[in-house]
Amino acid sequence: MTPLTAAALASLDPSVAVPRYDRGAVRAGIVHVGVGAFHRAHQAMYLDRLMNEGKALDWGICGVGVLPGDRRMRDALAAQDHLYTLVEKHPDGSQHARVIGSIVDYLLAPDDPEAVIERMASEDTRIVSLTVTEGGYNFNAVTGEFQADAPGVVHDLEPGATPTTTFGLVVEALVRRRQRDVPPFTILSCDNIQGNGDAARRSFSAFARLRDEKLGDWVEREVHFPNCMVDRITPVTTDDDRAGLAGSFGVSDRWPVVCEPFCQWVLEDEFALGRPPFEDVGVQVVPDVEPYELMKLRLLNASHQALCYFGYLAGYRLVHEVCQDQDFADFLLAYMDREGTPTLLPVEGIDLHAYKRELIERFANPQVKDTVARLCAESSDRIPKWLLPVIRHNLANGGGIELSVAVIASWARYAEGVDEQGEPIEVVDPLKDTLVPIARRQREDPLAFISNRQVFGDLVDDDRFVDTYRRHLASLHEHGARATLHNLVNP
């Protein structure tokens, strides 16, 4: 078994693809905040492809960790010369391993915030990209307002404070560039939210405006924030993944990434200081991302929520097991066909019928071993962005809501924190302390959960929504998840 380092690349098993370019010639042109599995399976992978073609060698990545917990990633990458292995797992059991070399440095902000700020402020940095999760943009889920009272924001706005948040670090770097007459970098959100560039513009402008009104106006006016749609199923790396990589390919990697073969990136061409030629490696560069992102958010992402709570309550723990169950596959396709698709804009170049069936095949890939629990996490961030817009659209236009409201009921039942066998459920959610207690009251007060206006807004005031929700929640309590779902697809 060979520990992964730059010196060891030449001695790896020939079946492992390695960088074909001189990494010593790569210069960092991108600072990326939030180096997790998805970034390493997606943006960093596309850049590595370009570099293997002899392109974009001045667009290497300097990773940045903002949270103390990011120290583990910093240490793992540093020990491997910032290399890592990406393993694509195909449904037939075959695997393809590739060492990615596009990350060339990593800075941990809690250790040295000044180094992070100066790297962003450097003229060499032309893009600052982000994968900071849906909640990382600091918006209230219902009002959409930037939460100025968040503790980190309050701290970073104190006169003379050393920045601790992504907002504080990035805005300080922009201020220094402005003072030095260096044009602002492009801020590229790669997070899985609708209008991710627009969301980034609102949040960074709002923070800057809290710091100085004119600064906020300048950020909103001068900084470019392209939208994009990203897609690749990338489960959390496990010790089994590390052992599998070692056993199959002889590589010892502290933090490899496993993913499905499918990968998609639709990118708005809106960059201030240039960009890598992403279209040369399969990225769809388009003038308007919205139709593609709505397709993905309301079909793929909403379907993840449609399967996870019902699936967990029915006893499944792996996503592919859920989607190999015909009732679940039928339920997902019915949701997409009847309720998700009618809310979409026309999507140029996409066969929606084929896309929806391909989603089921991707979910059912037994090699990826994505966990149901991962999809159940952070629901109060995800449901308002992915599923509630479908319900609101169909309520306003007389469309179907049975299946999507059933998903809300399944989340409410899951949030009680006890499964159908009486075993505890570990609810992972930023609003856990609020949601679990009200979910546990809903057998006596069926509307307790959806009365939380922070999450659901005014939906509790809609009689059609409430009546549908009551029926499905009652069925989940009386008959269980599997019987409820079966009846939904076999009325």
Summary of the structure (lengths in Angstrom):
residues: 491
radius of gyration: 22.9
end to end distance: 55.4
largest distance: 66.8
contacts: 1705
relative contact order: 0.10
helix: 49%
strand: 13%
